[in-house]
Amino acid sequence: MRNESLARRRRCPRRPSGSPIPGQARKRAARRLVLGAPLRSLGLCIGIAAAPAAFGADGVGGQTGGESGTSAPKSSAVEPIRLVASIPPLGALAQMVGGEFVDVRVLLPPGASPHGYEPGPDAVRALARAEGHIVIGRLLDPWMETLARGSNPKARIERLGYDLPGPEPPADPHDEEGDPHVWMDPVKAGVMAERIGSVLASLRPQWADSLRSRAATAKARLDSLDRFAGERLAPVRDVPFVAFHGGLNHLVARYGLRQVGVLEPFPGREPSPRWLKEIVSEIKRSGARAILAEPQFSSRLSEVVGRETGVPVVEIDLIGGADGPEAYEALLRAVVDRLAGALSERAVE
């Protein structure tokens, strides 16, 4: 088995970005999901206050109140920009750029995976009230795009996952629009932050100068985060490891890490016995030092392979959960620190 093939195979079953969510599936999702938690309960605690804000009291996924704890700039009577993000890292970037100028909601609830997620009816209300919608695209979050187009056709939908600086992870035949986990690369995140600033400025021209200034500051902070990640990961860049799925592919490409395979090429679908046999052989052949698990997915597969190979299993949260970090920078630092620690010589002593 070629290393590149294992490292590139991925991830999620596809639904065309324009296809509707089946009615029965939506009803099932509505019954099983509680979408009223404030964004601070996501761990990616972008806001300060948990009280109802511009979207009303039935918020979806989360809400934010801005850096000062207010929902609008103190010097203005204009309401903050109502923005909906598909996943917590995008919501965190939006808050980093917008601060008190924005009221951000995140649709993906705690512990859920964006791959194939189906929002419930409350999501429609949040999307209908939003002035702007930000998604990754790349077939990661078509569930939000579909609902946004149906519930609020006049609102702007910004797909942030395209036309980003390289390197791009090696293409896989199943990745029709490229690997979607672009937020794992802080250089790409910096470009996304600038684009969010442009979107917000277009929605509130009277605040355009302040918003563009904030976006530039965010970009500088993310450039610093890139330098931190490069220095932290440099000592372990040649140490082999196996990821749970392809969530780290952009981080791997940015810093030249040695990911030799993934356990689950399609999240939520059990890999074939042949695939697992090849992965176990590759782990043993390469001397992989860690097998990664992610809290949004069952750890059973990682633990089974870990027992079979004698390789430690390390959990890394790539999205942010109920007990996760409080901002985008904290999320990336936690991922980098966790990975570097798992691959260090000390981790196996």
FENVEN-V719037 format. One record per residue. RES is the residue in one letter. SS is DSSP state (H for helix, E for strand, L for the rest). NEAR is the number of other C-alpha atoms within 10 Angstrom. Layout:
BEGIN
{{RES:SS:NEAR} {RES:SS:NEAR}}
END
This chain:
BEGIN
{{M:L:10} {R:L:10} {N:H:14} {E:H:12} {S:H:14} {L:H:22} {A:H:24} {R:H:24} {R:L:21} {R:L:24} {R:L:23} {C:L:20} {P:L:15} {R:L:15} {R:L:16} {P:L:10} {S:L:16} {G:L:13} {S:L:11} {P:L:14} {I:L:16} {P:L:9} {G:H:9} {Q:H:9} {A:H:13} {R:H:14} {K:H:14} {R:H:13} {A:H:16} {A:H:17} {R:H:11} {R:H:9} {L:L:15} {V:L:15} {L:L:22} {G:L:17} {A:L:18} {P:L:26} {L:H:33} {R:H:24} {S:H:20} {L:H:25} {G:L:20} {L:L:27} {C:L:27} {I:L:34} {G:L:29} {I:L:18} {A:L:20} {A:L:16} {A:L:11} {P:L:15} {A:E:21} {A:L:20} {F:L:20} {G:E:12} {A:L:11} {D:L:17} {G:L:23} {V:L:28} {G:L:30} {G:L:31} {Q:L:36} {T:L:33} {G:L:27} {G:L:24} {E:L:18} {S:L:14} {G:L:14} {T:L:20} {S:L:24} {A:L:22} {P:L:17} {K:L:11} {S:L:6} {S:L:10} {A:L:8} {V:L:12} {E:L:15} {P:L:23} {I:E:22} {R:E:24} {L:E:28} {V:E:32} {A:E:28} {S:L:25} {I:L:27} {P:H:28} {P:H:24} {L:H:25} {G:H:31} {A:H:27} {L:H:26} {A:H:30} {Q:H:28} {M:H:25} {V:H:27} {G:H:28} {G:H:26} {E:H:22} {F:H:27} {V:E:27} {D:E:30} {V:E:32} {R:E:33} {V:E:31} {L:L:30} {L:L:26} {P:L:27} {P:L:25} {G:L:17} {A:L:17} {S:L:18} {P:L:20} {H:L:19} {G:L:18} {Y:L:17} {E:L:24} {P:L:26} {G:L:21} {P:H:16} {D:H:18} {A:H:26} {V:H:18} {R:H:19} {A:H:24} {L:H:29} {A:H:20} {R:H:17} {A:L:24} {E:L:17} {G:E:23} {H:E:25} {I:E:24} {V:E:23} {I:L:23} {G:L:21} {R:L:20} {L:L:25} {L:L:26} {D:L:23} {P:H:27} {W:H:24} {M:H:29} {E:H:25} {T:H:16} {L:H:22} {A:H:25} {R:H:17} {G:H:14} {S:H:18} {N:L:20} {P:L:12} {K:L:13} {A:L:17} {R:E:17} {I:E:20} {E:E:17} {R:E:16} {L:L:22} {G:L:24} {Y:L:15} {D:L:9} {L:L:15} {P:L:12} {G:L:12} {P:L:16} {E:L:16} {P:L:19} {P:L:16} {A:L:13} {D:L:15} {P:L:10} {H:L:17} {D:L:18} {E:L:11} {E:L:15} {G:L:19} {D:L:25} {P:L:21} {H:L:20} {V:H:25} {W:H:25} {M:H:24} {D:L:25} {P:H:25} {V:H:24} {K:H:25} {A:H:26} {G:H:26} {V:H:21} {M:H:26} {A:H:29} {E:H:23} {R:H:19} {I:H:25} {G:H:27} {S:H:17} {V:H:20} {L:H:26} {A:H:19} {S:H:13} {L:H:16} {R:L:16} {P:H:12} {Q:H:11} {W:H:15} {A:H:17} {D:H:12} {S:H:16} {L:H:25} {R:H:22} {S:H:14} {R:H:19} {A:H:27} {A:H:18} {T:H:17} {A:H:23} {K:H:23} {A:H:13} {R:H:14} {L:H:23} {D:H:17} {S:H:15} {L:H:20} {D:H:22} {R:H:12} {F:H:13} {A:H:22} {G:H:17} {E:H:11} {R:H:17} {L:H:21} {A:H:13} {P:L:13} {V:L:18} {R:L:17} {D:L:13} {V:L:20} {P:E:19} {F:E:23} {V:E:27} {A:E:26} {F:L:26} {H:L:24} {G:H:28} {G:H:22} {L:H:22} {N:H:24} {H:H:24} {L:H:25} {V:H:21} {A:H:17} {R:H:20} {Y:H:17} {G:L:16} {L:L:19} {R:E:18} {Q:E:24} {V:E:23} {G:E:29} {V:E:27} {L:L:29} {E:L:25} {P:L:25} {F:L:20} {P:L:21} {G:L:15} {R:L:11} {E:L:13} {P:L:14} {S:L:10} {P:H:9} {R:H:9} {W:H:17} {L:H:17} {K:H:11} {E:H:15} {I:H:22} {V:H:18} {S:H:14} {E:H:19} {I:H:23} {K:H:14} {R:H:9} {S:H:13} {G:L:15} {A:L:21} {R:L:21} {A:L:25} {I:E:27} {L:E:23} {A:E:23} {E:L:20} {P:L:16} {Q:L:18} {F:L:15} {S:L:11} {S:L:16} {R:H:10} {L:H:16} {S:H:24} {E:H:19} {V:H:12} {V:H:20} {G:H:19} {R:H:11} {E:H:11} {T:H:16} {G:L:15} {V:L:21} {P:L:18} {V:E:22} {V:E:20} {E:E:19} {I:L:21} {D:L:20} {L:L:20} {I:L:31} {G:L:27} {G:L:22} {A:L:15} {D:L:14} {G:L:20} {P:L:23} {E:L:20} {A:L:23} {Y:H:28} {E:H:19} {A:H:15} {L:H:22} {L:H:26} {R:H:18} {A:H:17} {V:H:22} {V:H:20} {D:H:15} {R:H:15} {L:H:20} {A:H:20} {G:H:17} {A:H:24} {L:H:23} {S:L:16} {E:H:13} {R:H:8} {A:H:12} {V:H:12} {E:L:5}}
END
